[in-house]
Amino acid sequence: MTSGTHLALTLTLTGGSAADARAVVHTLQPVFGSPDTLPGDDGATVYTVTFDTDAQGDGNQEAPAGSGLSTSVTVTLQGSPDAVRRADETLSAAFKVQEGGAASGDQEQERELRLEP
């Protein structure tokens, strides 16, 4: 990846707590930078987080091992093909992942993952 590549990624997380959602977000931060906001403890059942960054460097930042999840979490990744691929690879390296469905368009992809505790 070249320096200055724009990576936009939206995550939708269901099935877990705010702490589970934050664990997933923190796993992606070394690759995507800080998200727009972190999931709060507001009792929500769906958490949505957006990363919209101009990534710098070669994209080989190593993600930390995933923090323990309290339960299975379903994550839907939406964004550019490169962003979705990198998020999938990062989460697969940090968590036990079951691949779900995927949809591809010209400019955007969507992929569903189930992360296991």
Order of alpha helices (4+ residues) and beta strands (2+ residues): beta-alpha-beta-beta-alpha-beta-beta
